[in-house]
Amino acid sequence: MLTAQRARRGPPSSFPRWGSIVLPAGALWGTLIGVAVGAFFGNPLIGAGIGAGLGVGVGMALFAAALVMGSKDL
């Protein structure tokens, strides 16, 4: 019974779900935190730019980790 259900659904995806949202989430959270830090230091626009860049960088590192985790069974 279990194998029949699995055959209908297809093979399970080995790519983690969190790997598909880390880039936009990193950019969003980086921008928000950058605006807050920039406002504290006097220029929220520069803080938003720096925060977005850092957020995307962290998101790419986590995306690479998700790719490694997804390819461990290949």
C-alpha positions in Angstrom: 0.0 0.0 0.0 2.7 2.4 0.9 4.7 1.8 -2.3 1.5 2.3 -4.4 1.0 5.7 -2.8 4.6 6.6 -3.3 4.5 5.6 -6.9 1.5 7.8 -7.5 3.1 10.9 -5.9 6.4 10.4 -7.6 9.9 10.4 -6.1 10.3 12.6 -3.0 12.2 15.8 -3.6 15.6 15.8 -1.9 16.0 19.6 -2.0 15.1 21.2 1.3 12.1 23.6 1.3 13.9 26.2 3.2 16.5 26.4 0.4 14.0 28.0 -1.9 13.1 30.9 0.3 16.5 31.9 1.7 17.4 34.4 -1.0 14.3 36.6 -0.8 14.1 36.2 2.9 17.7 37.3 3.3 17.2 40.3 1.1 14.0 41.3 3.0 15.4 40.9 6.5 18.7 42.4 5.5 16.9 45.5 4.2 14.7 45.8 7.2 17.6 45.5 9.7 19.7 47.8 7.5 17.0 50.5 7.6 16.8 50.2 11.4 20.6 50.4 11.8 20.9 53.1 9.2 18.2 55.2 11.0 20.1 54.8 14.2 23.3 56.1 12.6 21.6 58.8 10.6 21.0 57.5 7.0 18.5 54.8 6.5 18.9 54.7 2.7 22.6 53.7 3.0 21.8 51.2 5.7 19.1 49.6 3.6 21.6 49.2 0.7 24.2 47.7 2.9 21.7 45.5 4.7 20.2 44.2 1.5 23.7 43.3 0.2 24.6 41.5 3.4 21.2 39.7 3.4 21.6 38.5 -0.2 25.1 37.3 0.6 23.9 35.3 3.6 21.0 34.0 1.6 23.4 32.8 -1.1 25.5 31.0 1.5 22.5 29.2 2.9 21.3 28.4 -0.7 24.6 26.7 -1.3 24.2 24.7 1.9 20.7 23.7 0.7 22.2 22.6 -2.7 24.8 20.4 -0.9 22.2 18.9 1.3 20.0 18.2 -1.7 22.7 16.6 -3.7 24.0 14.2 -1.0 21.8 11.3 -2.4 22.9 11.7 -6.0 
